[in-house]
Amino acid sequence: MKKVELTELWAPGCQICKMFDVFWQSIEKDWPNVQYQKIEMTTPEGQALIQKYMIFASPGIILNNELWATGGFNKEKFIEKLKELSI
């Protein structure tokens, strides 16, 4: 399996961010090849990523340095994308 980088850009109080966290924790064990990092939007690193990827809503979900979703996510499509990137 290829290594996949997953970055979640989150904001305090964001309910969708919390939903993504719970979802990721429920499937994380199935994806040992995924390197996950969580970055708060208000940090300097978070602000730089917001500008780089033009993120207007949280969470910003970045897979292998490409913005995959912002402001929400589809569980099935996320898993499909992980499978595609892992091959």
The 8 nearest C-alpha neighbors of each residue, nearest first, counted from 0:
[[1, 85, 86, 2, 32, 84, 3, 31],
 [0, 2, 85, 86, 3, 32, 84, 33],
 [1, 3, 32, 33, 0, 85, 4, 34],
 [4, 2, 33, 63, 34, 32, 1, 5],
 [3, 5, 34, 63, 62, 33, 35, 6],
 [6, 4, 35, 62, 61, 34, 36, 3],
 [7, 5, 36, 61, 37, 35, 60, 8],
 [6, 8, 37, 60, 59, 9, 38, 36],
 [7, 9, 59, 38, 58, 39, 40, 37],
 [10, 8, 58, 39, 40, 57, 16, 7],
 [9, 11, 13, 40, 39, 12, 57, 58],
 [12, 10, 13, 9, 39, 40, 16, 14],
 [11, 13, 14, 10, 16, 17, 9, 15],
 [14, 12, 16, 10, 11, 15, 17, 57],
 [13, 15, 17, 16, 12, 18, 19, 11],
 [14, 16, 18, 17, 13, 19, 71, 58],
 [17, 15, 19, 13, 58, 14, 18, 9],
 [16, 18, 20, 14, 15, 19, 21, 13],
 [19, 17, 15, 21, 16, 20, 22, 14],
 [18, 20, 22, 16, 17, 21, 23, 15],
 [21, 19, 17, 23, 22, 18, 24, 16],
 [22, 20, 24, 18, 19, 23, 25, 17],
 [21, 23, 19, 25, 20, 24, 18, 26],
 [24, 22, 20, 26, 25, 27, 21, 19],
 [25, 23, 27, 21, 22, 26, 20, 28],
 [24, 26, 22, 23, 27, 21, 28, 20],
 [27, 25, 23, 29, 24, 28, 22, 30],
 [28, 26, 24, 30, 29, 23, 25, 31],
 [27, 29, 30, 26, 31, 25, 24, 23],
 [30, 28, 27, 26, 31, 25, 32, 33],
 [29, 31, 27, 32, 28, 33, 26, 81],
 [32, 30, 33, 28, 29, 27, 34, 2],
 [31, 33, 2, 30, 3, 34, 0, 1],
 [34, 32, 3, 31, 30, 4, 2, 35],
 [33, 35, 4, 5, 3, 32, 36, 2],
 [36, 34, 5, 6, 33, 4, 37, 7],
 [35, 37, 6, 7, 5, 38, 34, 4],
 [36, 38, 7, 6, 8, 39, 35, 9],
 [39, 37, 8, 45, 7, 9, 40, 36],
 [38, 40, 9, 41, 45, 8, 10, 42],
 [39, 41, 45, 10, 42, 9, 8, 46],
 [40, 42, 39, 45, 46, 43, 10, 44],
 [41, 43, 45, 44, 40, 39, 46, 38],
 [42, 44, 46, 45, 47, 41, 40, 48],
 [45, 43, 47, 42, 46, 48, 38, 40],
 [44, 46, 40, 42, 48, 43, 47, 39],
 [47, 45, 49, 43, 48, 44, 40, 42],
 [46, 48, 44, 50, 45, 49, 51, 43],
 [47, 49, 51, 45, 50, 46, 52, 44],
 [50, 48, 54, 46, 53, 47, 52, 51],
 [51, 49, 53, 47, 48, 52, 46, 54],
 [50, 52, 48, 49, 53, 47, 54, 46],
 [51, 53, 54, 49, 50, 48, 66, 65],
 [54, 52, 50, 49, 51, 55, 48, 66],
 [55, 53, 49, 52, 56, 59, 69, 50],
 [54, 56, 53, 57, 69, 49, 70, 59],
 [57, 55, 70, 69, 54, 58, 59, 71],
 [58, 56, 70, 59, 9, 69, 10, 16],
 [57, 59, 9, 16, 70, 8, 69, 60],
 [58, 60, 69, 8, 57, 7, 68, 61],
 [61, 59, 7, 68, 67, 6, 66, 58],
 [60, 62, 66, 6, 65, 67, 5, 64],
 [63, 61, 5, 65, 64, 4, 67, 66],
 [64, 62, 4, 65, 3, 5, 61, 6],
 [63, 65, 62, 61, 66, 4, 5, 6],
 [66, 64, 62, 61, 63, 67, 52, 60],
 [65, 67, 61, 68, 60, 52, 62, 64],
 [66, 68, 61, 60, 65, 62, 69, 59],
 [69, 67, 60, 66, 59, 72, 71, 70],
 [68, 70, 59, 58, 71, 56, 57, 60],
 [69, 71, 56, 57, 58, 59, 68, 72],
 [72, 70, 69, 15, 68, 58, 73, 57],
 [71, 73, 68, 74, 70, 69, 77, 19],
 [72, 74, 76, 75, 77, 71, 78, 68],
 [75, 73, 77, 76, 78, 72, 22, 79],
 [76, 74, 78, 77, 73, 79, 80, 72],
 [75, 77, 79, 73, 78, 74, 80, 72],
 [78, 76, 74, 80, 75, 79, 73, 81],
 [77, 79, 81, 75, 80, 76, 82, 74],
 [80, 78, 76, 82, 77, 81, 83, 75],
 [79, 81, 83, 77, 78, 82, 76, 84],
 [80, 82, 78, 84, 83, 79, 85, 77],
 [83, 81, 85, 79, 80, 84, 78, 86],
 [82, 84, 80, 81, 85, 86, 79, 78],
 [85, 83, 81, 82, 86, 80, 3, 1],
 [84, 86, 1, 82, 0, 83, 81, 2],
 [85, 84, 0, 83, 1, 82, 81, 2]]
